[in-house]
Amino acid sequence: MQIVDGKPAGALSGETIDIACPSDGRVFASIPAAADADIDLAVAAARRAFERFAAVPAFERGRLLTRLSRLVEDNAEELAALESRDTGKPVRQGRADVAAAVRYYEFYGGAGDKIHGQTIPFLEGYTALTLREPHGVVAGIIPWNYPLQILARVAGAALAMGNTLVVKPAEDASLTTIRIAELALEAGFPAGVFNVVTGYGAKAGAALSGHHGVDYVTFTGSPATGTAIQQAAARNNRGVTMELGGKSPQIVFADADLDKALPVLVNAVIQNGGQTCSAGSRVLIERPVYERVAGALAERFQKLVAGPHEADLDLGALINAKQRDRVAAMVAEAESAGIKILARGTVSREAPSSGYYFAPVLFGDVPPDATIAQEEIFGPVLSLFPFDDEEDAIRLANSTDYGLVAGIWTLDGARQHRVAKRVRAGQVFVNAYGAGGGVELPFGGFKRSGHGREKGFEALYDMSATKTIVFNHG
């Protein structure tokens, strides 16, 4: 059921959407299929709750978020199991997602009362100051790959600043979002502050992003959908935060500590089945070590196994048949173009044939203009590229329309700084890689990867607006 104005609610039409487990394709739940009238009710509830909630002292809002973090922690096993079944990811990944969600609510529980305004030197006889104020009703459109984590980073920042929420999770993975809304009520959030509506993106998502009663929209997903959401919000002149994917490079120089780099290079593309905006899907390797690194990665890829979420293998199923078929088509296109496959993983014999599995694939010597080099695959597919020198590496790293995350592997301190400054990415990791765990680290992209920032204190600025007040006291 949806959660609207503090109560469970079905769709006014009575229509529902079946939810299938990606591991076996079997329907195990259903959700309401909301439409325009349902969105109207949820937005109205959030609007009624806003003035009261915005007046709650920031430290009290923080206490509510802290209580929510404890409830999430207390229900960790239930949430991890539900997230894994709903998305097909291994159970250990579900547990990691719960742990990250706890941290988000903890962080924002302590952060909301740390955002201060300023006094500004101005004319004689005047005092000028600024306040940070909530937008009002925030629409959060949540993707299916990390529902728990992405909901937490959106809701934590929005609620800490005094906004109210209408959240629309992806129709493929809505169940933990509904459960978190129930826990928010248990934590003491007033009715109407945290609303959840479910349904198809083309109906419920479109109605929410273009709703005249919404004051701000935040979205994580594909560039195409992000464009549609921005256009809908623009009709009401509303602000947006957009995190729209990536084609993230990891640059391996000849002096890199390969023992440390290799497992990270693999995990960065198979985590969550490669269905990660920040997936390190391109590995750029300096020529003197290219064959060595490619061989070591091929050895590791051959050992990777995909299987049911409860089996807790290297990766689970992809989210649905459409996504699996899309990944398979992109891999087949690359093969037909003559791009060499260096290694393939396997699908477990225990995996049901009705599940949406795709074995990991490693491509070598990929042409920089190939489709798999330029477009987000959103699957367990890694592409390797040789480079000649530092300038060549930077050119390759910046050669796509995306700019979300990058990794740099080198022991040369001066090179670390040079390359980190010149790579166009919202996050750059040196001798490390990973966007998901850094609750405190501002996250967002350049170019086609979107705009605005989530996570850390930067998200609190996105979730509020500056008000300037000027006093003439003579």
HUQUIDA-V680830 format. One record per backbone hydrogen bond with DSSP energy under -0.5 kcal/mol. CO is the residue of the C=O (numbers start at 1). NH is the residue of the N-H. If there is no record, write none. Layout:
co nh
CO NH
CO NH
This chain:
co nh
2 9
3 196
4 7
7 4
9 2
11 14
15 33
17 31
18 20
19 28
19 29
21 24
21 25
22 356
26 21
29 19
31 17
32 34
35 38
35 39
36 40
37 41
38 42
39 43
40 44
41 45
42 46
43 47
44 48
45 49
46 50
47 51
49 53
50 54
51 55
53 56
57 60
57 61
58 62
59 63
60 64
61 65
62 66
63 67
64 68
65 69
66 70
67 71
68 72
69 73
70 74
71 75
73 76
75 79
76 80
77 81
78 82
79 83
80 84
81 85
82 86
83 87
84 88
85 22
88 317
90 93
90 94
91 95
92 96
93 97
94 98
95 99
96 100
97 101
98 102
99 103
100 104
101 105
102 106
103 107
104 108
105 109
106 110
107 110
107 111
108 112
111 114
112 115
114 116
118 130
120 128
123 126
125 473
125 474
127 471
128 120
129 469
131 133
131 467
133 465
136 138
136 164
137 215
137 216
138 140
138 166
139 141
139 218
140 142
140 168
141 220
142 170
146 150
147 151
148 152
149 153
150 154
151 155
152 156
153 157
154 158
155 159
156 160
157 161
158 163
159 162
164 138
165 195
166 140
167 169
167 197
168 142
170 173
174 178
175 179
176 180
177 181
178 182
179 183
180 184
181 185
182 186
183 187
184 188
184 189
185 188
190 193
193 165
193 195
195 167
196 3
197 169
198 34
200 203
200 204
200 205
201 206
203 207
204 208
205 209
206 210
208 211
211 214
215 239
216 139
217 241
218 141
219 243
222 226
223 227
224 228
225 229
226 230
227 231
228 232
229 233
230 234
231 235
232 235
233 236
233 238
234 237
239 217
241 219
242 244
242 451
243 221
248 282
249 407
250 252
250 284
251 253
251 409
252 286
253 256
256 258
257 260
257 261
258 262
259 263
260 264
261 265
262 266
263 267
264 268
266 269
266 270
267 271
268 280
270 273
271 274
272 275
274 276
276 279
279 248
279 281
281 383
282 250
282 284
283 285
283 385
284 252
285 387
286 289
286 290
287 290
287 291
289 293
290 294
291 295
292 296
293 297
294 298
295 299
296 300
297 301
298 302
299 303
300 303
301 304
304 346
305 314
305 315
306 348
308 311
308 312
308 313
309 91
309 312
315 307
320 324
321 325
322 326
323 327
324 328
325 329
326 330
327 331
328 332
329 333
330 334
331 335
332 336
333 337
334 339
335 338
340 342
340 364
343 362
346 306
348 351
352 355
355 357
356 318
360 345
361 382
362 342
362 343
363 384
364 340
367 370
370 373
370 374
371 374
371 375
379 381
380 361
382 363
383 283
384 366
385 285
387 287
389 393
390 394
391 395
392 396
393 397
394 398
396 399
401 448
403 426
403 446
404 427
405 249
406 429
407 251
408 410
408 431
409 253
411 413
412 416
413 417
414 418
415 419
416 420
417 421
418 422
419 423
423 425
427 406
429 408
429 431
435 438
437 439
438 441
439 456
440 442
443 454
446 403
446 449
447 450
449 244
451 242
454 443
455 459
456 459
456 460
457 460
457 461
458 462
459 463
461 464
463 135
465 133
467 131
469 129
471 127
471 473
